[in-house]
Amino acid sequence: MWVKNPQFSNVTAYVIFAHLLRQIAALSDHDHHYLVHWLKRLKADRFQAVIERIHNFISVRLFPPKMEDLPPLSKCSWWIPSATKVLALFNAANGLLTPTLIQYVEFYNSTLDHLDLMAEYYAWQNPSSHAGFSFCQYPFILSITAKRTILQKDSEQQMIIMARKSLVAKVQRRQLPDIGMLFLNLTVRRSHLVSDSLNEIAKKQHDLKKKLKVSFAGEPGLDMGGLTKEWFLLLIRQIFLPNYGMFTYDKQAGVHWFSPNPCDNYQEFNLVGVLMGLAVYNSINLDIRFPPVCYRKLLSPAVVPFNNPRATVGVCTVGLNDLKGVQPDVAKGLQTLLDEENDVEDIFCLTFEATLSSLGKVTSVPLKPGGADIPVTNQNRKEYVQLYAEWILNNSIYAQFQAFYHGFHSVCASNALIMLRPEEVETLVCGSPKLVMEDLKKVTVYDGYNASEATIRYFWDIVLSMPIETQKRLLLFATGSDRIPIGGISEMSFKISRIDDTSLLPMSHTCFNQLVLPPYKSKKMLKQKLLTAINNAEGFGLE
């Protein structure tokens, strides 16, 4: 293959390589179309090898080890745009396949994390005054860390604007400014957590983009991050309780979904959306179990239609595969209907209706006009399955998801969202699922222990030998989330503190990422006590 020539791995051949990339990038749209469909036929290892070579080319051109090895950047400004456009062809080819040849994260170039990302973003946002190339035009190449930086800095700029407006308003009213005006200050009662949170957020809609600070009524103490995290944890756990009625939980899929039961007020769904937005901007991981289709809906559209409250939002194209991730049993039944070789009208006796159960009452809902009188046959069963999936994932929960969508975007409204994939939004909200406990050990600090003591040595021997799922349960028990920050465990603070009462099980202070551990003389005893503590935890998600 042309770009796989081994000579192109040498910097001395980069001039020739650059001209080759330029020729490919300059092909017509018609030729690009054929090239993309040819690329998707490559074997995964060859496909990835070419991508790595182009990434190296971009990285070396941006940050050459020796400046004299390459022509001046001013004379070859077309090198990087050409290489990135060729990468876009590979990305397009990869996106046509299910499953894809390589993971989307393989297109990330972490070297770009060190650029002036906001300059790239502003150039993309203002093409009239910053004509030319910007990496933001090709967001697949920007890592989730880079996108988070752009999203948060864009939010910070919006926060500064809001703070300035507050300051001007204070001065105009001849009032003294106070430091509190720079923050979103929420005061809630533990006994009325949801209602107080709703009221506070409703009153402070214009402050949602400010830094969050939470206090609990009647309790002393400054919010140094622990109270804010505790507020998130307590609120999420209460809202997602099955008897609260807002969400259903499917144990087989391991996800929550919006209850289709109608209600008088959808503000609590709006609150969940606001919580997710605040978590993104305040760098707090939420232990929320939504299926992938939820994040596709959240980006449909990625930017809220301006000044059009009646615009349709939160609706995306769905199918049976999406339904499998939400209600596997229902999806299995529909797949059986599709696979049946005999007359399905006689066997299943179905019509174009769905059933909704609310407060013990079952009602039928037509999937299309006159659906109650239209039997499902071998000829129309595909249409029935499609409409059923759309009803569950879009139509039956439209009002609930609309409120949720607007809550999230009330905090995260930014053109930077256009750059994000649904999977990346989930990572921003919940953290990265990539867990390496060895890395956690490196950043752990000790209170009352030192790293060489027997209990600490036993602890890490046990933890590092645990299956990954048990490690995640331990992390959830100790920190309130089984995921780590986007930037890796190095962004976490984790403490193991000593308590001398050996009759107690290990305890956690999830708000402070702290594990409280009694000393043990036996590794076997510590393992038993640790597993008991984890299994007895009533942490969210530990079904």
C-alpha positions in Angstrom: 0.0 0.0 0.0 1.3 3.5 -1.0 1.5 5.1 2.5 2.8 1.9 4.1 6.2 2.2 2.4 8.7 1.7 5.3 10.8 4.6 4.0 8.1 6.9 5.1 8.8 6.1 8.7 12.0 8.1 8.4 11.9 11.8 8.9 14.3 12.2 5.9 11.4 11.0 3.7 8.8 13.2 5.2 8.9 15.7 2.3 8.0 13.0 -0.2 5.4 11.5 2.2 3.8 15.0 2.6 3.4 15.4 -1.1 1.8 12.0 -1.4 -0.7 12.9 1.4 -1.4 16.1 -0.3 -2.2 14.3 -3.6 -4.6 12.0 -1.8 -6.3 14.8 0.1 -6.8 16.8 -3.1 -8.7 14.0 -4.9 -12.2 14.7 -5.9 -15.2 13.8 -3.7 -16.0 11.0 -6.2 -12.6 9.5 -5.9 -12.7 9.9 -2.1 -15.9 8.0 -2.0 -14.3 5.0 -3.8 -11.2 5.3 -1.7 -13.2 5.1 1.6 -15.0 2.0 0.4 -11.7 0.4 -0.5 -10.0 1.3 2.8 -12.7 -0.5 4.8 -11.6 -3.8 3.1 -8.1 -3.6 4.7 -7.1 -5.9 7.5 -7.2 -4.3 10.9 -3.4 -4.5 11.5 -2.6 -2.8 8.1 -5.3 -0.2 8.7 -3.9 0.7 12.1 -0.3 0.7 11.0 -1.1 3.4 8.4 -3.0 5.5 10.9 0.0 5.3 13.4 2.4 6.4 10.6 0.2 9.4 9.8 -0.1 10.3 13.5 3.7 10.2 13.9 4.0 12.4 10.8 1.7 15.0 12.4 3.3 14.8 15.8 6.9 15.2 14.4 5.8 18.1 12.2 4.3 19.9 15.2 7.1 19.1 17.6 10.2 18.1 15.6 13.0 16.6 17.7 15.5 18.5 15.6 14.3 21.7 13.8 16.9 21.3 11.1 15.4 17.9 10.0 12.3 19.5 8.5 11.6 22.6 6.3 10.4 25.7 8.2 6.7 25.3 9.1 5.9 28.6 7.3 6.9 26.9 4.0 5.0 23.7 4.5 1.8 24.8 6.3 -0.2 22.4 4.1 1.5 19.3 5.6 -0.7 18.9 8.7 -4.0 19.8 7.0 -3.3 17.2 4.2 -2.3 14.5 6.7 -5.4 15.2 8.8 -7.7 15.1 5.8 -6.3 11.7 4.8 -6.9 10.5 8.4 -10.5 11.7 7.9 -10.9 9.2 5.0 -9.7 6.4 7.3 -12.1 7.5 10.0 -15.0 7.5 7.5 -14.1 4.0 6.3 -13.9 2.8 9.9 -17.3 4.3 10.7 -19.0 2.4 7.9 -18.2 -1.0 9.5 -20.0 -2.8 12.4 -18.0 -3.8 14.3 -15.3 -1.2 13.4 -11.8 -2.2 12.3 -10.3 -0.3 15.2 -11.7 1.6 18.2 -12.5 5.3 17.7 -9.9 6.2 20.4 -7.1 4.9 18.0 -7.7 8.1 16.0 -6.8 10.3 19.0 -3.5 12.1 18.8 -2.5 12.9 22.3 0.3 15.2 21.0 -2.4 17.7 20.2 -3.2 18.0 24.0 -0.2 20.3 24.2 -1.4 22.8 21.6 -3.2 26.0 22.4 -6.5 24.3 22.1 -8.6 27.4 22.7 -6.8 29.1 19.8 -7.8 26.1 17.7 -11.4 26.3 19.0 -11.7 30.1 18.3 -10.3 29.7 14.8 -13.0 27.0 14.2 -15.7 29.2 15.7 -14.7 32.3 13.8 -13.8 31.3 10.3 -14.3 34.8 8.9 -11.5 36.3 11.2 -9.4 33.1 11.5 -9.5 31.6 8.0 -7.6 28.4 7.6 -7.2 25.0 9.2 -8.2 24.0 12.7 -8.0 20.6 14.3 -11.5 21.2 15.7 -12.8 20.7 12.1 -11.7 17.1 12.5 -12.8 16.3 16.1 -12.1 12.6 15.7 -8.4 13.4 16.1 -8.8 15.2 19.4 -8.6 13.1 22.6 -11.3 13.2 25.2 -8.9 15.1 27.4 -8.5 17.8 24.8 -12.2 18.0 24.3 -12.8 18.3 28.0 -10.3 21.1 28.2 -12.0 23.0 25.4 -15.5 22.4 26.9 -14.4 23.5 30.4 -12.4 26.5 29.2 -15.3 27.6 27.0 -17.6 27.2 30.1 -15.1 29.3 32.2 -15.3 32.1 29.7 -19.1 32.0 29.9 -18.7 31.9 33.8 -16.5 35.1 33.6 -19.1 36.8 31.4 -21.8 35.9 33.9 -19.7 37.1 36.9 -19.0 40.4 35.1 -22.7 40.9 34.5 -23.3 40.2 38.2 -20.6 42.7 39.2 -22.0 45.4 36.9 -25.5 44.9 38.3 -24.2 45.2 41.8 -22.3 48.4 41.0 -25.4 49.9 39.3 -27.5 49.1 42.4 -24.7 50.6 44.5 -24.2 47.4 46.4 -20.9 46.0 47.6 -19.7 43.0 45.5 -19.0 39.8 47.5 -17.0 36.7 46.7 -20.2 34.6 46.7 -21.3 36.1 43.4 -18.6 34.1 41.6 -20.2 30.8 42.6 -23.3 28.8 42.2 -24.2 28.5 45.9 -26.8 25.9 46.8 -28.1 25.4 50.4 -30.2 22.3 50.9 -31.7 20.4 53.8 -30.9 16.7 54.0 -34.5 15.9 54.9 -35.8 17.7 51.7 -32.9 17.0 49.4 -34.7 16.8 46.0 -37.3 19.5 46.6 -34.7 22.0 48.0 -32.3 21.2 45.1 -35.1 21.8 42.6 -36.0 25.1 44.2 -32.4 26.3 44.4 -31.6 25.4 40.8 -34.9 27.0 39.6 -34.0 30.2 41.4 -30.4 30.3 40.1 -30.8 29.4 36.5 -28.5 32.3 35.5 -25.7 31.0 37.7 -25.5 27.4 36.5 -22.3 28.0 34.6 -20.5 29.3 37.8 -18.4 27.1 40.0 -20.6 25.0 42.3 -20.5 25.2 46.1 -23.0 23.3 48.3 -23.8 23.6 51.9 -26.3 21.6 54.0 -28.7 23.7 56.1 -27.9 23.7 59.8 -24.4 22.2 59.3 -21.2 24.1 59.7 -18.3 23.7 57.3 -16.9 25.1 54.1 -17.3 23.2 50.9 -13.8 22.2 49.9 -15.2 19.7 47.4 -16.5 17.0 49.8 -19.9 18.6 50.4 -20.4 19.1 46.7 -19.6 15.4 45.9 -21.8 14.3 48.8 -24.7 16.3 47.4 -24.3 14.6 44.0 -24.0 11.1 45.5 -27.1 11.5 47.8 -29.2 13.1 45.2 -28.4 10.6 42.5 -29.0 7.7 44.8 -32.4 9.0 45.9 -33.6 9.9 42.4 -32.7 6.5 40.9 -34.3 4.4 43.6 -37.0 2.2 42.0 -39.7 3.3 44.3 -39.1 6.9 43.4 -40.7 6.1 40.1 -38.6 8.2 37.7 -36.4 5.5 36.3 -36.7 1.7 35.8 -33.7 -0.6 36.1 -33.1 -3.7 34.0 -30.8 -6.1 35.8 -29.9 -8.0 32.7 -28.8 -4.9 30.8 -27.5 -3.2 34.0 -28.9 0.1 33.0 -31.6 2.6 34.0 -34.2 4.0 31.7 -36.8 6.7 31.9 -40.2 5.6 33.2 -42.9 6.1 30.6 -45.5 6.8 33.2 -46.9 10.3 32.7 -46.6 12.8 35.6 -47.8 16.3 36.4 -44.4 17.9 36.5 -41.2 16.9 34.7 -38.9 19.2 36.6 -37.2 16.3 38.4 -36.0 15.0 35.0 -34.7 18.4 34.3 -32.8 18.3 37.6 -31.1 15.0 36.6 -30.0 16.7 33.3 -28.7 19.7 35.3 -26.8 17.3 37.6 -25.1 15.7 34.7 -24.1 19.1 33.3 -22.8 20.3 36.6 -20.8 17.1 37.1 -19.0 17.7 33.7 -18.1 21.3 34.6 -17.1 20.5 38.2 -15.0 17.4 37.3 -17.1 15.0 39.4 -17.8 11.5 38.1 -21.4 10.3 38.5 -22.3 6.7 39.0 -25.1 6.8 36.5 -26.0 3.7 34.4 -27.6 4.9 31.2 -27.4 2.9 27.9 -25.5 4.2 24.9 -28.7 5.3 23.1 -29.3 7.9 25.9 -26.2 9.8 25.0 -27.1 9.7 21.3 -30.4 11.3 22.2 -28.6 13.8 24.4 -26.7 15.0 21.3 -29.9 15.1 19.1 -29.2 17.9 18.3 -25.9 18.7 19.9 -26.8 22.4 20.1 -30.3 23.5 21.3 -32.3 25.1 18.5 -32.0 28.9 19.2 -35.2 30.6 20.3 -37.5 27.8 19.4 -39.1 26.2 22.5 -41.2 23.9 20.3 -38.3 22.4 18.4 -38.1 18.6 18.7 -35.1 17.5 20.8 -33.8 14.2 22.2 -35.1 12.1 19.3 -32.7 10.0 17.3 -32.8 7.0 14.9 -33.1 3.8 16.9 -33.5 0.1 16.1 -33.6 -3.3 17.7 -30.0 -3.3 18.7 -30.6 -0.1 20.7 -33.5 -1.8 22.4 -31.3 -4.8 23.4 -29.2 -2.4 25.5 -32.3 -1.1 27.4 -34.8 -4.0 27.6 -33.1 -7.2 26.5 -36.1 -9.5 27.1 -38.4 -7.3 25.0 -35.8 -7.2 22.2 -35.4 -10.9 22.4 -39.2 -11.4 21.9 -39.2 -9.0 18.9 -36.2 -10.9 17.4 -38.2 -14.1 17.8 -41.0 -12.5 15.9 -38.6 -11.6 13.1 -37.0 -15.0 13.0 -40.3 -17.0 12.9 -40.7 -19.0 9.7 -44.4 -19.8 10.0 -47.4 -17.4 9.9 -46.8 -14.9 12.7 -50.3 -13.6 12.5 -51.7 -17.0 13.7 -48.9 -17.7 16.2 -48.5 -14.3 17.9 -51.9 -12.7 17.3 -50.4 -9.2 17.6 -51.7 -5.8 16.4 -49.8 -2.5 16.0 -50.1 -1.6 19.7 -47.8 -1.4 22.7 -48.9 -1.8 26.3 -48.2 0.6 29.1 -48.6 -0.4 32.8 -49.2 2.4 35.3 -50.3 2.0 38.9 -51.6 -1.5 38.2 -53.6 -0.4 35.2 -52.6 -1.7 31.7 -53.5 0.5 28.7 -52.8 -0.1 25.0 -51.2 2.5 22.8 -51.4 2.4 19.0 -48.0 2.4 17.3 -49.6 4.2 14.3 -53.0 5.5 13.4 -55.6 2.7 13.6 -52.9 0.3 15.0 -55.4 -1.6 17.1 -57.1 -2.9 13.9 -53.9 -3.7 12.0 -52.6 -7.3 12.5 -48.9 -8.0 12.5 -48.1 -10.3 9.6 -45.0 -11.7 8.0 -45.1 -8.8 5.5 -45.3 -5.9 8.0 -43.5 -7.4 11.1 -40.2 -5.4 10.4 -42.3 -2.2 10.5 -43.9 -3.3 13.7 -40.5 -4.0 15.4 -39.2 -0.7 14.2 -42.2 1.2 15.5 -42.1 -0.7 18.8 -38.4 0.3 19.3 -39.2 3.9 18.5 -42.1 3.9 20.9 -40.0 2.6 23.8 -36.9 4.7 23.2 -38.4 7.9 21.8 -42.1 8.4 21.8 -43.3 7.0 25.2 -40.7 9.1 27.1 -40.5 12.2 25.0 -41.7 14.6 27.7 -39.4 13.1 30.3 -36.3 13.1 28.0 -37.1 16.6 26.7 -36.9 18.0 30.3 -33.7 15.9 30.9 -32.2 17.2 27.6 -32.9 20.9 28.4 -31.5 20.4 31.9 -28.2 19.1 30.6 -27.9 21.8 27.9 -28.8 24.6 30.3 -25.4 23.9 31.9 -23.4 22.5 29.0 -24.7 24.7 26.1 -21.6 25.1 24.0 -20.7 24.7 20.3 -17.9 22.4 21.6 -20.6 19.7 22.1 -20.7 19.3 18.3 -17.2 17.8 18.5 -18.2 15.0 20.9 -19.3 11.5 20.2 -22.0 10.0 22.4 -19.5 7.7 24.0 -17.4 10.7 24.9 -20.3 12.5 26.6 -20.7 9.4 28.7 -17.0 9.5 29.6 -17.3 13.1 30.6 -20.2 12.4 32.9 -19.2 9.0 34.3 -15.4 8.9 33.9 -13.2 6.5 32.1 -13.9 2.7 32.5 -10.2 2.0 32.0 -9.0 1.0 35.5 -5.4 0.1 36.5 -5.2 -0.4 40.2 -1.4 -0.2 40.1 -1.8 3.5 39.1 -4.1 4.0 42.1 -1.5 2.6 44.4 1.0 5.1 43.1 -1.2 8.1 44.0 -2.5 6.8 47.4 -1.6 8.8 50.5 -1.7 7.3 54.0 -3.0 8.7 57.3 -1.8 6.7 60.4 -0.1 4.2 58.2 3.0 4.1 56.0 3.3 2.2 52.8 5.6 -0.5 54.3 3.3 -1.6 57.1 1.9 -5.1 56.9 -1.8 -4.1 56.6 -1.0 -1.8 53.7 1.1 -4.5 52.0 -1.7 -7.1 52.6 -4.3 -4.6 51.2 -2.5 -4.0 47.9 -1.6 -7.7 47.5 -5.3 -8.5 47.8 -6.6 -5.7 45.6 -4.1 -6.3 42.8 -5.1 -10.0 42.6 -8.9 -9.2 42.5 -10.8 -9.7 39.3 -11.5 -6.5 37.5 -15.2 -6.5 38.5 -14.3 -6.8 42.2 -11.8 -4.0 41.8 -14.5 -1.8 40.4 -16.8 -2.6 43.2 -14.1 -1.7 45.7 -13.5 1.6 43.9 -17.3 2.3 43.9 -17.3 1.5 47.7 -14.4 3.8 48.4 -15.1 6.7 46.0 -18.7 6.6 44.9 -17.8 5.7 41.3 -16.3 2.6 39.7 -14.7 4.8 37.1 -11.7 7.2 37.1 -11.3 10.7 35.8 -10.7 11.3 32.1 -7.1 12.3 32.7 -6.4 9.1 34.5 -5.9 8.0 38.1 -3.2 10.7 38.5 -6.1 13.2 38.7 -7.5 11.4 41.7 -6.8 11.8 45.3 -7.1 8.6 47.3 -6.4 8.2 51.0 -6.2 5.1 53.3 -6.7 6.1 57.0 -6.1 4.1 60.1 -8.7 3.2 62.7 -7.6 1.1 65.6 -10.9 -0.6 66.4 -10.3 -4.0 64.8 -13.9 -5.1 65.5 -15.0 -2.7 62.7 -15.2 -3.5 59.1 -13.3 -1.3 56.6 -15.4 1.8 56.0 -15.4 4.5 53.3 -15.9 8.2 53.1 -16.9 8.3 49.4 -17.1 12.1 49.4 -13.4 12.3 50.2 -12.2 9.2 48.3 -11.1 7.8 51.6 -11.0 4.2 52.8 -10.8 3.7 56.6 -9.0 0.5 57.4 -8.3 -1.2 60.8 -5.0 -3.0 61.1 -5.0 -6.8 60.5 -2.4 -9.3 61.4 -3.5 -11.8 58.7 -4.0 -11.2 55.0 -6.7 -13.8 54.9 -8.7 -11.9 57.6 -8.2 -8.6 55.8 -9.5 -10.1 52.6 -12.6 -11.5 54.3 -13.4 -8.3 56.0 -12.8 -6.2 52.9 -15.1 -8.4 50.7 -17.7 -8.3 53.4 -17.6 -4.5 53.5 -17.9 -4.3 49.8 -20.7 -6.8 49.5 -22.7 -5.2 52.3 -22.4 -1.7 50.9 -25.6 0.0 49.8 -23.7 1.9 47.2 -25.6 3.0 44.1 -25.2 0.5 41.3 -24.2 -2.5 43.6 -27.2 -4.6 42.7 
